[in-house]
Amino acid sequence: MALTPRWVPFRTLALAGVLVATTAPPGSAQDQPPAPDARPWIVSAAKWVKWPTLAAAIGLAAAAITRKADADDYYDGLQTLCLAQPEACRLGPSGTYTDPTAEGLYQETVRLDGQARRWMIGGQGFLFLSGGLFLIDLVGGSRKPKNIPYAPLEMYAAPGALGLRWRF
């Protein structure tokens, strides 16, 4: 005698799933008063601190780009001086320019390049910090959108209805 599988209607399974999901065992969290906000302080602070750190990153990067452009202008001035007066660009035994104007242009170029480098490193640090704060706020924040990560296909069950919804 061949056994045939018994098929339980899909609607019955869906209603059983909804019933299990919506009922809580006795003494569960539904019977207790709501707990105070137990999130760490960094989660609460990340909501507000992420924007100023992003602004600092953008500001430091802009300042670094400006300083680098200034350093390039001084270096272009040094090259123009060396093309116009090649004797002014002779190096002494210590490796410095013998002409004080050429040496001043070179030292100013080095100084501005160093400033640009430090400001760019600071901007990258603030950008890294801001990205971390954005992630902390996304993961631990209290107001999360329903579709993160975005799932356009949703299943729903309501009394007398069961279906799929495609959101776009």
Buried (B, 14 or more C-beta within 10 A) or exposed (E): EEEEEEEEEEEEEBBEEBEEEEEEEEEEEEEEEEEEEEEEEEBBEBBEBBEEBBEBBBBBBEBBBBBBEBBBBBBEBBEEBBEEEEEBBEEEEEEEBBBEEBBBBBEBBEBBBEBBBEBBEBBBBBBEBBBBBBEBBEEBBEEEEEEEEEEEEEEEBEEEEBEEEEEE
